Each structure stands twice: as C-alpha cells, then as structure tokens.
Amino acid sequence: MIIWEEFGEQTALQQQQQIQCDTLIYFLIAAIMDPYYTKVKDYLLDLDIAIIKEFPDDNVLVADKEEAGIKNLVLICTDPILIMEQHLFAMNSDNLTTFKELLKKNREMVHGAFALDDTGKQVIFRDTLQLENLDLNELQGTLQALELLMIEYTDQLLEFSKN
C-alpha cells in the first residue's frame, strides 16, 4: 500500500512538473515571438506616436499622430516583416486617371506606396520593413514619408476621393 501511495505522489509531482514545463515553454515561445512587437511599440513611443489600440496576441498596433497625418496607422508584426497600412480614401469609381496619378506619385515616394485594399475600393498607404534589422531611424523614415505625403499631396487626395 505504501509503495502505491509513493508512486501516486510521484505521479502527482511529475504532473505538476509537466504543467510547469508546459507553462515555461509557452512563455519562451511568446518571448521569441514578442520582441519585435515590443521593439516596434517602444520605437513608436520614442517617436511620440500615440498607440491607440493594441492587440498583443496578434502582434498588431494602431497608432496616431494626427498633426503628422498619421491616423489609425495599423502596424502588424508578422515575422519576418513589419507591415504598415493607413487608409487614405475610398474609391468611388474605377477612374483610370486617378490610378495613373497614384502610380506616378509612387515613383516619387521615398518609403511606402499607394495600394488598394483587398476589396479594391480603398486606397491605402502601405510599407513593409524587415523586422530582424529594424532600427528607430528606419521606422522614423517611413513615418516621415507618410507625413510628407500627407502634407504635399492632401489636396490631390481629397480630389481623388471625390471621383
């Protein structure tokens, strides 16, 4: 009887150790996946960009700095890249002239580009950066390119949104 009780205690101890091991593995995996998310979040805060929504389980941030033209900028950390997207305007029609002008402007942009969302009805600003080598200056460059775009091109974007 005593032998079985000791065996039962060892089994309970082994089960507890297995749970602890599983928990440790979970946190190690989270730590491996999370540093990029944390790095991007820290960079945004360093640049005085407000984080208005966070979805850490999905590695998604939503950021604002309205005075710089940044409004609901979605940042998705999906190893190996950081995807940044901001809605600019809705396309009311398939206007060839608008598409041509947007493509011409893409050529002038230092970072990022105009793109259509999956529906083909929303024009967005989109840029991707490598997460592994991402530094503050690189992220800042993309954000400044978006800011410059919004300053220089606002009137044309408003006109495009009316077509």
KOLNU-697744 format. One record per residue (C-alpha): x, y, z. Coordinates in steps of 0.001 Angstrom, whole numbers, plus 500000, padded with zeros to 6 digits. Layout:
N
{east: X	north: Y	up: Z} .
...
end
This chain:
163
{east: 500000	north: 500000	up: 500000} .
{east: 502734	north: 502461	up: 500925} .
{east: 504532	north: 501721	up: 497651} .
{east: 501425	north: 502698	up: 495652} .
{east: 500944	north: 505882	up: 497676} .
{east: 504569	north: 506897	up: 496992} .
{east: 504100	north: 506078	up: 493330} .
{east: 500905	north: 508138	up: 493279} .
{east: 502722	north: 511090	up: 494882} .
{east: 505485	north: 510843	up: 492294} .
{east: 502908	north: 510841	up: 489548} .
{east: 501262	north: 513959	up: 491008} .
{east: 504695	north: 515596	up: 491291} .
{east: 505520	north: 514605	up: 487723} .
{east: 502219	north: 516044	up: 486554} .
{east: 502959	north: 519300	up: 488369} .
{east: 506425	north: 519420	up: 486798} .
{east: 504913	north: 518777	up: 483362} .
{east: 502476	north: 521660	up: 483824} .
{east: 505343	north: 523918	up: 484892} .
{east: 507389	north: 522773	up: 481901} .
{east: 504481	north: 523398	up: 479502} .
{east: 503981	north: 526864	up: 481008} .
{east: 507671	north: 527658	up: 480647} .
{east: 507650	north: 526514	up: 477012} .
{east: 504602	north: 528714	up: 476334} .
{east: 506347	north: 531771	up: 477795} .
{east: 509574	north: 531006	up: 475938} .
{east: 507702	north: 530805	up: 472640} .
{east: 505888	north: 534042	up: 473487} .
{east: 509222	north: 535675	up: 474329} .
{east: 510663	north: 534594	up: 470987} .
{east: 507681	north: 535985	up: 469026} .
{east: 507086	north: 539094	up: 471155} .
{east: 510401	north: 541026	up: 470978} .
{east: 509599	north: 542503	up: 467564} .
{east: 506192	north: 543678	up: 468739} .
{east: 507776	north: 545195	up: 471839} .
{east: 510556	north: 546795	up: 469776} .
{east: 508071	north: 548414	up: 467375} .
{east: 505909	north: 549592	up: 470265} .
{east: 508925	north: 551112	up: 472040} .
{east: 510050	north: 552850	up: 468844} .
{east: 506603	north: 554383	up: 468367} .
{east: 506639	north: 555691	up: 471917} .
{east: 510178	north: 557056	up: 471414} .
{east: 508864	north: 558939	up: 468362} .
{east: 505914	north: 560360	up: 470356} .
{east: 503415	north: 558393	up: 468298} .
{east: 500282	north: 557579	up: 470300} .
{east: 499285	north: 553936	up: 470435} .
{east: 495501	north: 553995	up: 470407} .
{east: 494852	north: 550237	up: 470228} .
{east: 496902	north: 547156	up: 470975} .
{east: 496292	north: 543550	up: 470034} .
{east: 499374	north: 541827	up: 471506} .
{east: 498063	north: 538324	up: 470825} .
{east: 498008	north: 539198	up: 467118} .
{east: 501121	north: 541435	up: 467245} .
{east: 499095	north: 544401	up: 465981} .
{east: 499303	north: 548059	up: 466989} .
{east: 497193	north: 551002	up: 465850} .
{east: 498891	north: 554387	up: 466066} .
{east: 498013	north: 558078	up: 465732} .
{east: 499851	north: 561360	up: 465402} .
{east: 497231	north: 563490	up: 463707} .
{east: 499410	north: 566593	up: 463369} .
{east: 501727	north: 564444	up: 461223} .
{east: 498902	north: 562982	up: 459126} .
{east: 499082	north: 559630	up: 460903} .
{east: 495582	north: 558412	up: 461719} .
{east: 494739	north: 554802	up: 462552} .
{east: 498044	north: 553545	up: 461154} .
{east: 497959	north: 549761	up: 461527} .
{east: 501289	north: 548084	up: 462270} .
{east: 501411	north: 544296	up: 462020} .
{east: 504490	north: 542407	up: 463200} .
{east: 504472	north: 539211	up: 461213} .
{east: 507953	north: 537733	up: 461229} .
{east: 509985	north: 538446	up: 459121} .
{east: 508296	north: 541760	up: 458223} .
{east: 506544	north: 544744	up: 459713} .
{east: 503509	north: 545751	up: 457658} .
{east: 502252	north: 549320	up: 457991} .
{east: 498969	north: 550422	up: 456455} .
{east: 496886	north: 553569	up: 456692} .
{east: 493557	north: 554115	up: 454976} .
{east: 493605	north: 557257	up: 452822} .
{east: 490311	north: 557359	up: 450925} .
{east: 487578	north: 555298	up: 449278} .
{east: 487486	north: 554932	up: 445510} .
{east: 484044	north: 555879	up: 444261} .
{east: 484738	north: 554564	up: 440777} .
{east: 487455	north: 552858	up: 438752} .
{east: 488980	north: 556070	up: 437462} .
{east: 491974	north: 555368	up: 435202} .
{east: 493294	north: 558913	up: 435637} .
{east: 493323	north: 558542	up: 439422} .
{east: 495153	north: 555210	up: 439203} .
{east: 497749	north: 556698	up: 436851} .
{east: 498355	north: 559669	up: 439132} .
{east: 498740	north: 557429	up: 442180} .
{east: 501230	north: 555232	up: 440342} .
{east: 503213	north: 558285	up: 439262} .
{east: 503321	north: 559509	up: 442857} .
{east: 504541	north: 556059	up: 443986} .
{east: 507676	north: 556681	up: 441953} .
{east: 508419	north: 559853	up: 443930} .
{east: 507835	north: 558357	up: 447367} .
{east: 510936	north: 557511	up: 449380} .
{east: 509204	north: 554910	up: 451571} .
{east: 505932	north: 553113	up: 451116} .
{east: 503452	north: 553248	up: 448293} .
{east: 499823	north: 553702	up: 447433} .
{east: 497950	north: 550423	up: 447222} .
{east: 494411	north: 549132	up: 447067} .
{east: 492995	north: 547034	up: 449872} .
{east: 491615	north: 543534	up: 449239} .
{east: 488265	north: 544936	up: 448121} .
{east: 489875	north: 547199	up: 445520} .
{east: 487757	north: 550079	up: 446810} .
{east: 490027	north: 551616	up: 449468} .
{east: 493306	north: 553407	up: 448728} .
{east: 495865	north: 552879	up: 451453} .
{east: 499436	north: 553846	up: 452211} .
{east: 501475	north: 550667	up: 452696} .
{east: 505063	north: 549947	up: 453587} .
{east: 506907	north: 546866	up: 454762} .
{east: 510180	north: 546674	up: 456668} .
{east: 512364	north: 543771	up: 457750} .
{east: 511861	north: 543175	up: 461483} .
{east: 515184	north: 541461	up: 462097} .
{east: 517244	north: 544564	up: 461268} .
{east: 514658	north: 547223	up: 462094} .
{east: 516023	north: 550286	up: 463828} .
{east: 514471	north: 553524	up: 465013} .
{east: 515732	north: 555537	up: 462029} .
{east: 514193	north: 553142	up: 459523} .
{east: 510766	north: 553242	up: 461160} .
{east: 511055	north: 557014	up: 461513} .
{east: 511849	north: 557283	up: 457790} .
{east: 508623	north: 555518	up: 456864} .
{east: 506573	north: 557659	up: 459233} .
{east: 508173	north: 560843	up: 457908} .
{east: 507494	north: 559721	up: 454328} .
{east: 503814	north: 559281	up: 455229} .
{east: 503797	north: 562692	up: 456907} .
{east: 505414	north: 564337	up: 453872} .
{east: 502965	north: 562595	up: 451566} .
{east: 500032	north: 563894	up: 453571} .
{east: 501422	north: 567447	up: 453603} .
{east: 502331	north: 567635	up: 449925} .
{east: 499533	north: 565587	up: 448433} .
{east: 496481	north: 566301	up: 450626} .
{east: 494630	north: 568423	up: 448074} .
{east: 495066	north: 565815	up: 445339} .
{east: 493994	north: 563006	up: 447675} .
{east: 490852	north: 564953	up: 448529} .
{east: 490118	north: 565433	up: 444830} .
{east: 490683	north: 561724	up: 444139} .
{east: 488269	north: 560806	up: 446905} .
{east: 485545	north: 562849	up: 445182} .
{east: 485875	north: 560998	up: 441857} .
end
